């Protein structure tokens, strides 16, 4: 839960390399949407803040902005999720 400067630097460097690869080799790479299912309501703001911080760290080289999807939309996209506990999902791009 604490801030780790080395982890931050690693993520920042990886985001920089991602942007470089997308720019110099678009035929080899593309933005990939990743959906993170959320099963507790308290995790929605927790993960949302973390994903938005990831967007912020990528700066001007942001691929696409992350967003929240409802339980119904998440179930529509991935029907194998545990629907009785699902609260929603976050989608981010990497």
C-alpha positions in Angstrom: 0.0 0.0 0.0 3.0 2.3 0.4 4.7 4.3 -2.4 7.7 2.5 -4.0 9.8 4.9 -6.0 11.5 2.1 -7.9 8.2 0.6 -8.9 7.0 4.0 -10.1 10.2 4.4 -12.2 9.7 1.0 -13.7 6.1 1.7 -14.7 7.1 5.1 -16.1 9.8 3.5 -18.2 7.5 0.8 -19.4 4.9 3.4 -20.5 7.6 5.3 -22.3 8.7 2.1 -24.1 5.1 1.3 -25.0 4.7 4.7 -26.6 7.9 4.3 -28.6 6.9 0.8 -29.8 3.5 2.1 -30.9 5.1 4.9 -32.7 8.0 3.2 -34.5 6.3 -0.2 -35.2 2.5 0.2 -35.4 2.5 -3.0 -37.6 3.8 -5.0 -34.6 1.9 -3.5 -31.7 -1.5 -2.1 -30.9 -3.4 -0.9 -27.8 -4.9 -3.9 -25.9 -8.0 -3.3 -23.8 -7.8 -5.1 -20.4 -10.9 -5.5 -18.3 -10.5 -5.8 -14.5 -13.6 -7.3 -12.9 -14.4 -5.9 -9.5 -16.3 -8.0 -6.9 -16.5 -5.5 -3.9 -17.9 -2.0 -3.9 -15.1 -0.6 -1.9 -12.7 -1.8 -4.6 -14.3 0.4 -7.3 -12.9 3.7 -6.1 -9.6 2.0 -5.0 -8.9 0.4 -8.4 -10.3 3.4 -10.3 -7.8 5.8 -8.6 -5.0 3.4 -9.3 -5.9 3.0 -13.0 -6.4 6.8 -13.4 -2.9 7.3 -11.8 -1.6 4.9 -14.5 -3.3 7.0 -17.1 -1.8 10.1 -15.5 1.8 8.7 -15.5 1.5 7.9 -19.2 1.0 11.6 -19.8 0.7 12.8 -23.3 1.4 9.3 -24.6 -1.9 8.0 -23.2 -3.2 5.3 -25.6 -6.9 5.6 -24.5 -8.4 6.7 -21.3 -9.6 4.0 -18.8 -13.3 3.8 -17.9 -15.7 2.0 -15.6 -18.3 -0.5 -17.1 -21.5 -1.6 -15.3 -22.1 -5.2 -14.2 -24.5 -5.7 -17.1 -22.0 -4.5 -19.7 -19.2 -6.6 -18.1 -21.5 -9.7 -18.2 -22.4 -9.0 -21.8 -18.7 -8.9 -22.8 -17.6 -11.8 -20.6 -20.5 -14.1 -19.6 -18.2 -16.5 -17.6 -17.7 -14.0 -14.8 -19.2 -14.7 -11.4 -22.3 -12.5 -11.7 -23.7 -13.0 -8.2 -20.7 -11.1 -6.7 -19.7 -8.8 -9.6 -20.0 -5.0 -9.0 -18.7 -3.8 -12.4 -15.3 -3.6 -14.1 -12.6 -1.2 -15.2 -11.2 -1.2 -18.7 -7.7 0.2 -19.3 -5.4 0.0 -22.3 -1.9 -1.3 -22.5 
